[in-house]
Amino acid sequence: MRPCQVLFLVKLSTPTHRVSIILYDISGREVKTLVNDQRTAGYYTIQFNSAGLSSGVYFYRIMTKSSGADFIIAKKMVLIR
């Protein structure tokens, strides 16, 4: 049996410099940091291969920081194998 590999995409546009995307499981434990670095202003597509994760509900939090204001949003992801 071949393992199931699901590619997960996060698309974002940011005018800021610091970008962080972190994946959490349903109990709030950090599973993986997808991005945590400096980015120039622009549009980005972040790819994440979910191989190795169990089926279930996950959350990812996108945080951007700039000199003017911070932006934080959380989204739900359901992974079904």
C-alpha positions, 0 to 999 in steps of 0.5 A: 500500500502506498502512503497517502501524500496530501499537498496543502497550500496556503496563499497569502499576500503581505505588505509586511516583513515577518511572516509566521505560519504554525500548524497545531493539532486539535488539542493546541499542540504545535505540530509544525512550523511552516514559515517563520522568516522575513519576507518582502512584500508580495504574494506567496503560496506556501506548500506543505506535505501532510505525509506523516500526519494522522487524519483529524482536525488541525488549525494553522495560524498566520501571523505577520508583523510590521512596524505599523500593525500586526495581523493574526488569523487562524484557520481550520483544516480537516485532514482525511486519509 
